Amino acid sequence: MGHGGGSDFAATLRELKERTPHSFETLAARTGISRSALHRYCSGQSVPADFATVERFAKRCGADREELVALHRLWVEATEPEAPGSKPQPTRHLQPGPVAQPAVEARPFWSLRNLVGVAVALVVGAGLLGVVRNTAGASGEERLLFSAACEGPVGMGEKGECVREVQRLLVEAGADLDVTGRFIGDTRSLVVAFQTMAGLHDNGVVDNATKRALYDDDVDVSLRTWTRERVADRIRDVFQRDAEEALRTAECQSLLEPLATTSQADATRTWGVFQLSERQLRELDGTPVDSLDPEWNIRSAHRLWSRHGDFRAWTQCNVKVEPVEQL
């Protein structure tokens, strides 16, 4: 933990927990997080390695989007991640007019800023502006992610106009996402989904390849997907006699979000409505792209269930509680 952030993080988790009438046992059952782990997180003894765990707990306690943003900042301060792409970056600011620029470290003449300037000039000279994503004749100057203001990757913990541009492009691709200018778990999950569908390295960081794909109309990726209500109805149709347990398991796994992706401690991911693991995908002869299709995911989860007639494939959520509410 870093710089006292852990105590503030734990205190915020306790405040969220105290909003609910539920015990640690009930919250554990409803989130798929063990009771002992929840107690450690709320007491400040440890911090979850992945923000997805925090987000699942907070949403179950009724946290709104602004509270999730604040909680993510505290989680970043408490964990101080060192992995490339996961460490929070300083806020990027776009200057609205001709104001004095802050001092920056010297860069060699071949810096990305100069290369981007040359590239834009070549594109303009060649008359190839039509290859970038646009809805009303967008020019090269409007490719904000390739401007000096957004130089370098955009990832977890960042906020500002560069993140807002990423979110706007994800929405343009069909995502159901609020454009808040804050890069937290829901934005990262959608970036991973986009990268996966586009055949890119799915690291959840908006690098140059991802920037190009977000702007490129020739990249055929749609992030339009089912609503939570449609997901719930389909789970009930497919699982029938075990429908409520199946629905509770899926809600525990993904909050019924078809494009949910979660990083695991072993550097693998889980995918989609039932958060199928990479091992399960191999067993099912499927791919991550398949698993982001809610119909395929739900039917494949039913195949796993049918082997034993129970939900042992999802041990972290395999606790009997009362049925979830009808959506």
Backbone bond lengths (Angstrom), bond angles and torsions (degrees), N, CA, C in turn:
res aa  C-N    CA-C-N  psi(-1)  N-CA   C-N-CA  omega(-1)  CA-C   N-CA-C  phi
1 M - - - 1.456 - - 1.522 109.23 -
2 G 1.336 115.79 154.45 1.436 115.48 -173.90 1.508 114.55 -129.54
3 H 1.330 116.48 133.12 1.450 123.90 166.94 1.526 112.33 56.93
4 G 1.288 117.59 38.64 1.453 120.05 176.46 1.506 114.94 76.49
5 G 1.346 117.17 0.93 1.452 119.78 -177.88 1.508 113.20 -64.85
6 G 1.347 116.92 -28.67 1.454 120.56 -176.74 1.506 112.80 -64.13
7 S 1.338 117.84 -38.73 1.458 120.03 -178.65 1.531 111.05 -68.21
8 D 1.342 117.09 -40.81 1.462 119.87 177.23 1.525 110.96 -65.70
9 F 1.335 115.93 -39.19 1.462 120.61 178.63 1.526 110.38 -61.76
10 A 1.333 116.59 -47.41 1.461 120.62 -179.43 1.524 110.92 -63.60
11 A 1.335 116.94 -40.67 1.469 120.00 -179.76 1.519 110.98 -62.85
12 T 1.331 116.91 -38.26 1.465 120.54 178.74 1.522 110.70 -66.73
13 L 1.335 117.21 -40.46 1.466 119.83 176.34 1.524 111.01 -61.58
14 R 1.332 116.64 -40.68 1.474 119.55 179.25 1.526 110.93 -63.51
15 E 1.337 116.29 -40.64 1.465 119.44 178.52 1.523 111.00 -62.02
16 L 1.332 116.43 -40.82 1.459 119.24 178.01 1.526 110.98 -64.12
17 K 1.321 115.67 -43.55 1.463 119.68 -178.57 1.529 111.12 -63.09
18 E 1.337 116.22 -37.85 1.464 120.13 -177.00 1.526 112.51 -71.71
19 R 1.333 117.74 -14.75 1.462 120.75 174.92 1.519 112.21 -67.34
20 T 1.310 115.18 -28.31 1.464 120.06 -172.46 1.521 110.40 -95.78
21 P 1.316 117.17 157.58 1.460 119.82 174.81 1.528 112.12 -84.90
22 H 1.335 116.93 5.78 1.457 120.49 -169.74 1.525 112.53 -90.17
23 S 1.297 114.84 148.53 1.463 121.86 173.74 1.523 109.63 -80.88
24 F 1.342 115.86 170.65 1.455 119.72 174.79 1.530 110.45 -60.33
25 E 1.345 116.68 -36.08 1.467 119.96 -179.32 1.539 110.78 -62.34
26 T 1.340 115.80 -45.23 1.467 119.17 -178.97 1.522 111.28 -66.81
27 L 1.333 116.90 -43.49 1.459 120.10 178.46 1.523 111.25 -63.82
28 A 1.328 116.50 -36.52 1.463 119.85 177.40 1.523 110.52 -61.63
29 A 1.322 115.92 -44.01 1.460 119.97 179.97 1.517 111.96 -65.32
30 R 1.320 116.45 -35.35 1.459 120.12 -174.81 1.529 113.21 -85.41
31 T 1.312 117.27 -15.12 1.467 119.73 -179.26 1.517 113.18 -111.81
32 G 1.334 117.34 -14.38 1.459 119.42 -176.48 1.516 112.86 76.57
33 I 1.333 117.15 16.43 1.463 122.43 176.28 1.525 106.78 -108.57
34 S 1.305 117.78 135.26 1.457 119.29 -175.46 1.527 111.14 -64.20
35 R 1.342 115.13 153.10 1.462 120.03 179.36 1.520 110.68 -59.46
36 S 1.326 116.75 -42.80 1.470 119.68 -177.75 1.527 111.07 -64.84
37 A 1.351 116.63 -37.62 1.470 119.29 178.63 1.525 110.25 -66.09
38 L 1.341 117.59 -44.60 1.459 120.26 178.48 1.521 111.09 -59.00
39 H 1.317 116.02 -40.89 1.465 119.68 179.87 1.527 110.38 -64.83
40 R 1.329 117.29 -40.10 1.473 120.47 178.62 1.522 110.84 -64.61
41 Y 1.329 116.97 -41.85 1.459 120.06 -179.16 1.529 110.67 -65.42
42 C 1.334 116.91 -44.24 1.464 120.40 -176.64 1.526 112.57 -73.58
43 S 1.320 117.18 -22.62 1.465 120.56 179.03 1.521 112.39 -93.62
44 G 1.326 117.03 -5.18 1.457 120.45 178.20 1.512 114.63 84.21
45 Q 1.339 117.70 10.67 1.462 119.98 -179.93 1.519 112.35 -75.71
46 S 1.324 117.27 -26.12 1.457 120.88 177.91 1.520 108.94 -155.67
47 V 1.344 114.88 167.50 1.464 122.12 -179.10 1.522 107.70 -127.57
48 P 1.338 119.17 135.57 1.470 120.19 178.65 1.527 111.22 -58.43
49 A 1.330 115.38 143.16 1.468 119.81 -179.93 1.520 111.68 -74.76
50 D 1.329 117.93 -21.86 1.462 122.04 -176.71 1.515 109.15 -126.37
51 F 1.339 116.51 133.13 1.459 120.17 -178.27 1.529 111.79 -66.36
52 A 1.334 118.17 -21.99 1.462 120.21 179.04 1.532 110.94 -57.81
53 T 1.328 116.91 -35.75 1.464 121.35 177.40 1.524 110.05 -63.68
54 V 1.324 116.11 -45.45 1.469 121.42 178.78 1.528 110.20 -62.09
55 E 1.321 115.98 -44.70 1.461 121.05 -177.21 1.524 110.82 -62.41
56 R 1.340 116.68 -41.44 1.467 120.26 -179.73 1.532 110.62 -62.64
57 F 1.331 116.30 -44.21 1.459 120.86 178.81 1.526 110.73 -64.27
58 A 1.346 116.43 -46.49 1.464 120.23 -176.36 1.521 111.85 -63.95
59 K 1.329 117.06 -42.05 1.459 119.83 179.43 1.523 110.80 -65.04
60 R 1.319 117.29 -37.26 1.465 120.19 177.65 1.524 110.49 -64.77
61 C 1.344 117.12 -27.84 1.462 121.42 177.84 1.522 112.22 -87.94
62 G 1.343 117.63 2.38 1.453 121.08 174.97 1.510 115.51 90.85
63 A 1.335 118.43 16.96 1.464 120.47 179.81 1.522 110.89 -65.07
64 D 1.335 116.51 138.72 1.456 119.86 176.03 1.532 109.45 -90.75
65 R 1.333 116.24 -178.25 1.470 119.90 -174.05 1.522 112.32 -64.03
66 E 1.332 117.47 -41.72 1.464 119.45 -179.71 1.525 110.86 -64.19
67 E 1.313 116.20 -37.64 1.471 119.42 177.94 1.519 110.93 -67.35
68 L 1.344 117.45 -36.01 1.459 120.32 176.48 1.522 110.89 -64.67
69 V 1.325 116.64 -38.59 1.464 120.47 178.06 1.526 110.05 -62.06
70 A 1.337 116.31 -48.11 1.465 120.12 179.49 1.526 111.07 -63.18
71 L 1.335 116.16 -39.35 1.462 120.18 179.91 1.519 110.73 -65.94
72 H 1.338 116.30 -38.15 1.463 118.82 177.79 1.520 111.37 -62.71
73 R 1.336 117.36 -40.08 1.462 119.83 178.36 1.526 110.54 -61.07
74 L 1.328 117.00 -43.37 1.465 120.40 179.06 1.517 111.33 -65.56
75 W 1.347 116.16 -38.05 1.479 119.30 178.40 1.522 110.54 -63.87
76 V 1.338 117.08 -42.53 1.464 120.78 178.11 1.523 110.06 -60.06
77 E 1.340 117.20 -45.59 1.460 120.45 179.91 1.526 111.47 -63.32
78 A 1.339 115.85 -34.54 1.470 119.43 -177.57 1.523 112.84 -75.96
79 T 1.324 116.42 -29.45 1.471 119.03 -175.30 1.513 113.41 -98.95
80 E 1.311 116.93 -30.88 1.464 122.21 -175.81 1.517 111.48 43.17
81 P 1.339 118.29 63.07 1.458 120.84 -176.00 1.512 111.71 -61.43
82 E 1.330 115.90 145.47 1.449 121.48 -179.50 1.511 113.22 -108.26
83 A 1.350 115.84 -9.45 1.467 118.08 -176.52 1.511 110.41 -66.86
84 P 1.362 118.40 141.93 1.465 120.86 179.07 1.517 110.60 -57.91
85 G 1.328 115.22 133.04 1.457 119.83 177.96 1.506 113.98 88.56
86 S 1.362 118.10 -14.62 1.458 118.57 -177.60 1.512 112.17 -104.39
87 K 1.343 117.27 -13.93 1.449 120.30 -178.34 1.514 109.94 -75.40
88 P 1.338 118.03 133.90 1.459 119.04 -178.06 1.514 111.08 -63.06
89 Q 1.329 115.41 140.94 1.445 121.57 -179.51 1.521 109.47 -105.70
90 P 1.325 117.55 156.41 1.462 119.48 176.74 1.516 111.46 -64.20
91 T 1.329 115.02 152.87 1.459 119.63 178.67 1.521 110.12 -61.18
92 R 1.341 115.53 135.12 1.455 120.01 175.34 1.529 107.52 -93.42
93 H 1.318 116.98 134.51 1.462 120.83 -179.82 1.515 109.55 -116.43
94 L 1.326 115.54 134.93 1.450 120.55 173.51 1.515 108.39 -97.89
95 Q 1.330 116.71 130.94 1.451 120.20 -179.45 1.524 109.31 -78.85
96 P 1.349 119.38 125.70 1.456 121.05 -177.55 1.521 113.48 -74.55
97 G 1.320 118.70 -17.61 1.447 120.60 -177.11 1.500 110.44 -157.23
98 P 1.332 117.27 -170.62 1.455 120.98 -177.65 1.523 111.20 -76.81
99 V 1.329 115.74 80.98 1.454 120.33 178.16 1.509 108.63 -113.20
100 A 1.319 115.47 166.93 1.468 119.72 -179.03 1.506 109.94 -64.21
101 Q 1.325 116.00 135.50 1.456 120.89 -179.34 1.525 110.48 -86.64
102 P 1.325 118.18 141.35 1.457 120.32 176.90 1.515 110.35 -67.73
103 A 1.324 114.53 156.47 1.463 119.40 179.17 1.513 109.88 -66.26
104 V 1.321 116.46 139.08 1.453 121.29 177.10 1.511 107.92 -130.70
105 E 1.318 116.04 157.85 1.446 119.68 179.74 1.522 110.07 -68.36
106 A 1.324 115.77 148.38 1.457 120.74 -178.69 1.507 110.49 -65.11
107 R 1.352 116.78 141.56 1.453 121.94 178.14 1.512 108.43 -123.96
108 P 1.313 118.69 150.59 1.459 121.08 178.14 1.514 110.88 -66.51
109 F 1.354 115.94 162.05 1.456 120.12 -174.94 1.507 113.63 -62.72
110 W 1.359 116.71 -19.26 1.457 118.89 -178.89 1.519 111.77 -97.06
111 S 1.339 118.48 26.48 1.462 122.04 -178.37 1.517 110.93 -62.42
112 L 1.337 116.04 163.72 1.468 122.16 -179.69 1.519 110.86 -58.67
113 R 1.357 116.79 -34.77 1.455 119.31 179.79 1.525 110.54 -57.94
114 N 1.354 116.90 -46.15 1.451 119.72 -179.24 1.522 111.86 -68.77
115 L 1.334 115.56 -39.60 1.458 119.48 179.62 1.519 110.90 -62.43
116 V 1.350 116.10 -41.49 1.462 119.15 178.47 1.527 110.20 -63.38
117 G 1.351 116.43 -40.34 1.456 119.22 178.46 1.506 112.05 -61.32
118 V 1.346 117.11 -42.41 1.455 121.02 177.69 1.522 110.49 -64.69
119 A 1.348 115.82 -42.84 1.468 119.74 -178.22 1.519 110.94 -62.20
120 V 1.349 116.38 -43.57 1.459 119.33 179.75 1.523 110.63 -63.14
121 A 1.346 116.14 -40.84 1.451 119.35 179.61 1.521 111.69 -62.05
122 L 1.351 116.03 -40.68 1.456 119.66 178.85 1.524 111.34 -65.20
123 V 1.345 115.20 -40.49 1.468 118.88 179.93 1.514 110.62 -63.61
124 V 1.332 115.99 -45.16 1.460 119.27 179.65 1.524 110.27 -61.51
125 G 1.358 115.85 -43.99 1.455 119.90 -178.75 1.506 112.58 -63.25
126 A 1.309 117.04 -33.34 1.462 121.06 -177.49 1.520 112.12 -86.29
127 G 1.345 117.03 -9.29 1.465 120.38 179.64 1.506 113.34 69.03
128 L 1.355 116.34 36.41 1.462 119.50 -175.72 1.519 112.07 -108.86
129 L 1.313 118.06 27.95 1.455 120.05 -177.21 1.516 112.76 -64.19
130 G 1.308 117.46 -20.92 1.460 119.95 -176.28 1.504 114.61 -69.87
131 V 1.355 118.83 -8.82 1.455 119.13 -176.96 1.511 111.88 -81.03
132 V 1.343 118.89 -13.78 1.452 119.61 -179.33 1.513 109.17 -89.57
133 R 1.338 115.24 156.45 1.457 120.34 179.82 1.523 109.27 -64.11
134 N 1.321 116.64 129.55 1.447 119.72 175.70 1.509 108.70 -157.54
135 T 1.323 114.63 158.11 1.464 119.99 178.03 1.514 111.61 -117.32
136 A 1.322 117.72 -14.03 1.461 119.88 -178.93 1.523 109.53 -149.88
137 G 1.342 116.83 53.45 1.449 120.47 178.29 1.504 113.65 67.51
138 A 1.324 119.05 40.36 1.458 121.97 -178.14 1.511 110.34 -60.42
139 S 1.323 116.26 138.69 1.456 121.56 -179.31 1.508 110.69 -96.74
140 G 1.343 116.78 169.81 1.449 121.43 179.92 1.515 112.07 -58.31
141 E 1.368 116.47 -33.48 1.448 119.46 -179.61 1.526 112.67 -64.86
142 E 1.344 117.38 -18.79 1.453 121.09 -179.13 1.527 112.50 -87.88
143 R 1.330 116.71 -0.81 1.469 119.08 176.47 1.522 107.88 -82.19
144 L 1.322 114.17 77.52 1.459 121.60 -170.02 1.522 112.77 -56.92
145 L 1.326 117.21 -37.86 1.467 119.95 -176.19 1.524 112.38 -65.29
146 F 1.336 117.17 -17.66 1.460 120.23 177.29 1.524 112.19 -101.75
147 S 1.320 116.53 9.48 1.457 119.86 177.44 1.526 109.40 -85.05
148 A 1.349 115.11 168.02 1.461 119.93 178.98 1.528 111.34 -61.09
149 A 1.348 116.97 -29.96 1.462 120.37 -178.34 1.516 112.31 -66.03
150 C 1.340 117.70 -26.27 1.474 121.36 -177.31 1.525 110.86 -116.93
151 E 1.309 116.56 29.33 1.458 120.97 -179.82 1.532 110.22 -61.07
152 G 1.312 116.04 137.08 1.461 120.93 179.19 1.517 112.25 89.08
153 P 1.350 117.31 174.63 1.468 121.73 -178.60 1.526 111.68 -67.64
154 V 1.329 115.25 155.34 1.464 122.80 175.01 1.529 106.53 -117.00
155 G 1.344 117.04 125.67 1.458 118.23 -175.54 1.516 113.56 -151.20
156 M 1.319 115.12 -165.18 1.464 123.34 -173.66 1.524 111.48 -54.10
157 G 1.335 114.51 136.90 1.449 121.34 175.61 1.513 113.80 91.88
158 E 1.326 117.92 -12.75 1.459 119.47 -179.52 1.524 110.64 -81.70
159 K 1.328 114.54 160.25 1.457 120.44 174.67 1.518 108.52 -149.61
160 G 1.325 115.66 159.41 1.450 119.80 179.04 1.519 112.25 123.90
161 E 1.331 115.11 -166.61 1.456 120.91 -173.14 1.523 113.23 -68.98
162 C 1.318 118.07 -29.51 1.468 119.60 178.77 1.530 110.33 -66.80
163 V 1.325 116.26 -41.41 1.470 120.36 175.98 1.523 109.84 -66.24
164 R 1.319 116.07 -40.21 1.465 119.67 178.44 1.528 111.01 -59.45
165 E 1.331 116.61 -38.46 1.458 120.30 178.77 1.526 111.14 -66.95
166 V 1.331 117.02 -41.70 1.466 120.41 175.55 1.527 109.94 -58.03
167 Q 1.324 116.41 -48.00 1.465 120.28 -178.75 1.528 111.26 -63.57
168 R 1.340 116.82 -39.62 1.461 119.72 178.57 1.528 110.88 -61.45
169 L 1.332 116.88 -41.39 1.463 120.64 179.89 1.528 111.50 -68.89
170 L 1.324 117.44 -35.38 1.465 120.41 175.65 1.529 110.59 -64.87
171 V 1.333 116.35 -41.58 1.472 120.40 176.49 1.520 109.92 -63.28
172 E 1.326 116.69 -40.55 1.460 120.42 178.31 1.524 111.00 -61.66
173 A 1.346 116.09 -30.62 1.464 120.61 177.35 1.522 112.28 -81.07
174 G 1.349 117.62 -1.12 1.460 120.64 175.15 1.505 115.59 112.84
175 A 1.333 118.44 -0.04 1.464 120.73 -176.25 1.521 111.76 -70.80
176 D 1.316 116.11 146.02 1.461 122.74 172.11 1.523 106.61 -93.04
177 L 1.328 116.37 94.27 1.461 121.41 -170.90 1.521 109.28 -149.47
178 D 1.320 116.28 135.53 1.459 120.56 174.36 1.523 109.16 -79.21
179 V 1.321 116.44 134.45 1.467 121.10 179.08 1.523 107.56 -87.21
180 T 1.327 115.74 93.05 1.459 122.57 -174.03 1.527 113.15 -104.20
181 G 1.336 117.08 -17.74 1.452 119.50 -175.05 1.515 113.42 79.41
182 R 1.335 117.47 13.02 1.469 121.54 178.73 1.527 108.86 -124.16
183 F 1.302 116.30 126.63 1.462 122.30 -176.25 1.528 108.59 -92.83
184 I 1.334 115.30 95.26 1.461 120.95 177.84 1.521 109.09 -121.72
185 G 1.341 115.37 -162.81 1.459 119.92 -168.41 1.512 116.03 -57.92
186 D 1.357 117.68 -41.18 1.463 118.55 -176.85 1.529 110.93 -68.04
187 T 1.334 116.88 -36.98 1.467 119.63 177.64 1.524 110.26 -67.25
188 R 1.319 117.37 -44.11 1.467 120.61 -179.73 1.524 111.00 -61.43
189 S 1.339 117.02 -41.44 1.454 120.73 -179.75 1.524 110.80 -61.82
190 L 1.324 116.85 -40.70 1.468 120.46 179.14 1.524 111.44 -71.21
191 V 1.324 117.53 -34.53 1.465 119.78 174.81 1.523 109.90 -62.13
192 V 1.337 117.41 -44.34 1.465 120.93 177.67 1.526 110.27 -60.36
193 A 1.337 116.91 -44.40 1.468 120.11 179.13 1.521 110.54 -60.96
194 F 1.327 117.25 -44.61 1.465 120.79 179.04 1.525 110.44 -61.61
195 Q 1.327 116.94 -47.16 1.464 120.45 -179.49 1.526 110.94 -60.48
196 T 1.318 116.51 -41.56 1.459 120.85 -179.53 1.521 110.90 -62.30
197 M 1.337 116.72 -47.41 1.462 120.74 -178.86 1.533 111.85 -67.81
198 A 1.334 116.28 -27.94 1.464 119.92 -179.00 1.526 112.51 -88.58
199 G 1.336 117.45 -1.33 1.460 120.70 -180.00 1.513 113.51 74.49
200 L 1.342 116.94 27.10 1.458 121.98 179.82 1.524 110.56 -100.47
201 H 1.320 116.02 169.58 1.462 120.77 174.61 1.520 108.70 -64.84
202 D 1.339 117.32 118.41 1.467 121.61 -171.29 1.528 111.25 -89.01
203 N 1.333 116.33 65.63 1.460 120.27 -178.78 1.517 113.35 -95.44
204 G 1.341 118.12 -2.00 1.455 120.45 178.50 1.512 114.15 75.50
205 V 1.331 116.89 7.37 1.464 122.30 179.18 1.528 108.14 -112.44
206 V 1.320 117.06 133.34 1.461 120.93 -177.97 1.524 108.55 -83.51
207 D 1.328 115.44 87.07 1.456 122.22 178.94 1.530 109.30 -88.57
208 N 1.323 117.08 -173.92 1.469 119.66 -175.87 1.525 112.61 -61.38
209 A 1.355 117.22 -40.08 1.465 119.77 179.88 1.525 110.75 -63.21
210 T 1.330 116.40 -40.18 1.465 120.06 179.36 1.530 110.91 -69.87
211 K 1.323 116.73 -39.09 1.476 119.78 176.10 1.526 110.70 -57.77
212 R 1.334 115.51 -47.70 1.467 118.92 -179.71 1.523 111.16 -59.93
213 A 1.333 116.14 -43.96 1.462 119.91 -178.33 1.527 111.80 -65.51
214 L 1.331 117.31 -37.22 1.463 120.32 179.12 1.525 111.89 -63.03
215 Y 1.332 116.71 -33.72 1.462 120.76 -179.33 1.528 113.64 -87.39
216 D 1.318 117.41 -16.74 1.464 121.30 -169.21 1.524 111.72 -88.29
217 D 1.326 116.97 118.00 1.464 120.83 178.20 1.522 112.76 -65.54
218 D 1.317 117.06 -21.52 1.463 119.94 -179.17 1.526 112.75 -76.97
219 V 1.322 117.72 -11.99 1.464 121.34 176.22 1.530 107.75 -83.31
220 D 1.320 115.47 108.85 1.464 121.50 -172.57 1.525 110.23 -88.69
221 V 1.329 116.27 80.51 1.461 121.95 179.20 1.525 108.24 -126.19
222 S 1.329 115.49 127.50 1.457 120.57 175.03 1.525 109.39 -119.34
223 L 1.322 115.87 128.00 1.463 121.46 177.66 1.533 111.15 -99.53
224 R 1.320 116.99 12.82 1.469 119.83 174.12 1.520 108.63 -71.83
225 T 1.309 116.24 134.20 1.458 118.88 -177.16 1.524 109.42 -150.45
226 W 1.334 116.19 -173.39 1.460 121.39 -175.99 1.525 111.55 -74.22
227 T 1.330 115.64 153.54 1.460 121.35 170.54 1.529 109.01 -75.83
228 R 1.316 115.63 164.71 1.471 120.03 177.15 1.530 110.31 -61.89
229 E 1.323 116.62 -36.12 1.470 119.94 -179.85 1.525 110.74 -64.47
230 R 1.324 116.55 -42.57 1.465 119.24 179.35 1.529 110.46 -67.22
231 V 1.327 116.88 -39.07 1.467 120.20 176.95 1.529 110.17 -59.63
232 A 1.331 116.38 -47.08 1.465 120.29 -178.95 1.526 111.30 -61.45
233 D 1.315 117.45 -43.68 1.467 121.05 179.55 1.529 110.82 -61.80
234 R 1.328 116.15 -41.60 1.473 118.87 -178.14 1.522 111.29 -69.15
235 I 1.322 117.61 -37.28 1.471 120.26 176.58 1.518 109.96 -61.00
236 R 1.323 117.29 -43.58 1.470 120.42 178.81 1.528 111.01 -62.77
237 D 1.337 117.11 -39.38 1.464 120.59 179.36 1.525 111.52 -64.37
238 V 1.315 117.24 -43.21 1.468 121.55 -173.85 1.513 111.51 -76.83
239 F 1.338 118.36 -41.82 1.468 120.70 -174.00 1.524 112.98 -89.91
240 Q 1.288 119.06 -21.68 1.462 125.12 174.63 1.523 112.89 48.98
241 R 1.333 119.54 -98.19 1.470 120.11 -170.37 1.522 112.97 -65.86
242 D 1.338 117.78 -24.93 1.457 120.85 176.94 1.526 110.64 -109.21
243 A 1.317 116.40 29.83 1.462 121.08 -170.33 1.527 112.82 -62.21
244 E 1.334 117.22 -44.57 1.464 119.09 -175.25 1.525 111.36 -69.19
245 E 1.334 117.19 -37.41 1.463 119.72 176.24 1.528 110.55 -67.19
246 A 1.326 116.23 -39.07 1.466 120.07 177.02 1.524 110.60 -63.40
247 L 1.323 116.44 -42.08 1.452 120.73 -179.99 1.528 110.93 -65.47
248 R 1.328 116.22 -41.87 1.465 119.73 178.14 1.529 110.78 -63.09
249 T 1.336 116.93 -39.94 1.460 120.51 179.38 1.528 111.24 -64.41
250 A 1.335 115.70 -45.32 1.469 119.16 179.56 1.520 111.34 -64.31
251 E 1.322 116.59 -38.79 1.458 119.70 179.16 1.519 110.59 -65.96
252 C 1.321 116.41 -38.23 1.461 121.26 176.12 1.526 110.57 -63.76
253 Q 1.314 116.34 -40.19 1.460 121.05 -176.17 1.519 112.51 -72.30
254 S 1.329 118.06 -46.54 1.468 120.07 -167.68 1.522 114.60 -136.99
255 L 1.327 118.39 1.36 1.458 120.99 -170.66 1.529 111.16 57.51
256 L 1.353 115.36 28.46 1.466 123.93 177.52 1.529 112.77 64.01
257 E 1.330 116.60 28.64 1.459 121.23 177.74 1.531 109.24 -94.69
258 P 1.338 119.38 114.04 1.468 120.98 -175.36 1.524 114.20 -62.94
259 L 1.333 118.55 -28.65 1.460 120.95 -177.25 1.527 112.57 -100.15
260 A 1.324 116.79 17.19 1.466 120.13 179.16 1.526 110.56 -65.68
261 T 1.314 116.08 135.21 1.463 122.46 173.75 1.520 107.76 -134.30
262 T 1.319 116.64 138.70 1.459 120.50 -176.70 1.521 110.36 -132.85
263 S 1.325 116.24 130.71 1.462 121.06 175.80 1.522 109.65 -79.61
264 Q 1.319 116.11 138.56 1.446 122.00 179.65 1.535 110.64 -106.75
265 A 1.313 115.72 164.35 1.461 120.39 -176.88 1.525 112.67 -62.57
266 D 1.338 117.64 -26.02 1.469 120.71 -178.71 1.531 112.30 -90.64
267 A 1.343 116.63 16.43 1.469 123.56 176.46 1.525 113.07 74.39
268 T 1.332 118.68 8.58 1.458 121.54 172.66 1.528 108.44 -94.78
269 R 1.339 115.86 179.37 1.461 120.92 178.05 1.519 110.18 -128.34
270 T 1.329 114.62 161.04 1.457 121.19 167.89 1.526 107.23 -117.58
271 W 1.362 115.18 153.56 1.454 119.28 -163.11 1.526 113.07 -134.20
272 G 1.339 115.33 135.90 1.443 121.65 165.05 1.518 116.33 77.24
273 V 1.326 115.28 -164.95 1.459 122.58 -172.12 1.521 112.28 -54.45
274 F 1.337 117.15 -48.00 1.460 120.99 -179.15 1.529 112.32 -98.84
275 Q 1.340 116.52 12.32 1.462 121.33 177.16 1.533 111.50 47.11
276 L 1.318 115.56 57.63 1.455 121.16 179.71 1.517 109.60 -68.15
277 S 1.312 116.04 135.09 1.463 120.98 -178.94 1.529 109.80 -79.96
278 E 1.307 115.48 166.25 1.459 119.70 178.48 1.533 111.04 -64.43
279 R 1.317 117.08 -34.05 1.474 119.99 175.83 1.524 110.11 -65.19
280 Q 1.324 117.32 -43.93 1.458 120.22 178.53 1.523 111.26 -63.71
281 L 1.322 117.40 -37.74 1.462 119.93 178.00 1.517 111.27 -62.10
282 R 1.322 116.58 -40.29 1.473 119.25 177.06 1.520 110.44 -62.40
283 E 1.327 117.24 -42.42 1.465 121.05 179.12 1.528 111.24 -62.81
284 L 1.315 115.97 -32.67 1.468 121.37 -176.49 1.520 112.84 -92.99
285 D 1.336 116.43 4.75 1.472 121.55 -177.24 1.522 111.04 55.96
286 G 1.317 116.22 40.16 1.454 121.25 -179.89 1.513 112.06 -119.19
287 T 1.308 114.73 173.96 1.455 122.17 179.34 1.528 108.95 -124.80
288 P 1.336 117.74 166.57 1.470 118.94 174.15 1.523 112.79 -56.24
289 V 1.322 117.75 -37.49 1.470 119.72 177.94 1.525 110.16 -62.40
290 D 1.330 117.25 -43.08 1.469 120.38 175.42 1.524 110.87 -56.11
291 S 1.327 115.41 -44.19 1.459 120.30 -173.20 1.520 112.90 -69.46
292 L 1.338 117.57 -19.64 1.459 120.51 176.73 1.534 112.03 -82.51
293 D 1.333 116.58 -4.74 1.464 122.49 172.73 1.533 106.65 -87.29
294 P 1.339 118.94 113.07 1.474 119.39 -173.90 1.521 113.69 -59.61
295 E 1.327 118.82 -35.13 1.467 120.06 178.72 1.525 110.60 -63.34
296 W 1.322 116.56 -47.68 1.467 120.31 179.31 1.521 110.61 -63.57
297 N 1.316 117.16 -41.84 1.460 121.40 -177.44 1.522 111.34 -63.21
298 I 1.324 116.65 -46.31 1.465 120.37 -177.72 1.528 110.53 -66.81
299 R 1.321 118.03 -43.29 1.461 120.57 179.44 1.529 110.96 -66.50
300 S 1.316 117.12 -36.66 1.462 120.09 178.93 1.524 110.68 -69.64
301 A 1.329 116.38 -38.02 1.464 119.04 174.97 1.527 110.71 -62.28
302 H 1.323 116.83 -36.62 1.461 119.65 177.08 1.526 110.86 -65.77
303 R 1.319 117.26 -34.91 1.476 120.17 175.39 1.523 110.45 -62.07
304 L 1.327 117.19 -42.16 1.469 120.26 177.76 1.530 110.35 -65.20
305 W 1.303 116.24 -42.22 1.472 120.54 179.15 1.529 111.11 -61.92
306 S 1.327 116.74 -39.85 1.464 120.84 -173.07 1.527 113.03 -69.16
307 R 1.324 117.99 -16.36 1.469 119.44 178.91 1.523 111.56 -62.98
308 H 1.338 116.50 -36.26 1.466 119.95 -178.13 1.531 112.49 -128.94
309 G 1.333 116.57 -3.88 1.456 119.26 -177.64 1.508 113.13 70.84
310 D 1.335 117.03 24.76 1.468 120.18 178.03 1.528 109.15 -149.98
311 F 1.326 115.39 -173.19 1.461 120.81 -172.61 1.528 111.87 -111.32
312 R 1.334 116.43 34.48 1.457 119.64 -179.25 1.529 112.79 -65.53
313 A 1.314 118.47 -17.16 1.472 120.91 176.72 1.522 111.60 -68.62
314 W 1.329 117.18 -13.85 1.470 121.36 179.72 1.524 108.27 -125.16
315 T 1.307 116.02 67.67 1.463 120.75 -173.01 1.522 112.74 -60.84
316 Q 1.344 117.98 -33.60 1.459 119.52 -177.68 1.517 112.49 -68.55
317 C 1.339 117.23 -16.59 1.465 120.83 178.89 1.524 111.65 -115.31
318 N 1.306 116.93 7.50 1.452 121.00 -172.05 1.527 110.97 -88.34
319 V 1.350 115.58 64.12 1.459 122.39 177.21 1.514 107.74 -130.03
320 K 1.293 116.69 126.78 1.464 120.51 -177.10 1.531 110.62 -73.95
321 V 1.336 115.36 125.67 1.469 120.83 172.84 1.523 106.77 -138.04
322 E 1.335 115.43 179.71 1.454 118.69 179.21 1.519 110.25 -63.93
323 P 1.349 118.95 151.90 1.477 121.02 -178.96 1.507 111.68 -57.78
324 V 1.319 116.52 150.37 1.459 120.36 176.99 1.516 109.70 -72.63
325 E 1.312 116.04 160.61 1.446 120.64 -179.08 1.521 110.22 -68.14
326 Q 1.315 115.43 150.02 1.463 120.73 175.22 1.511 108.56 -66.90
327 L 1.345 116.06 135.26 1.470 120.00 179.06 1.529 110.23 -89.44
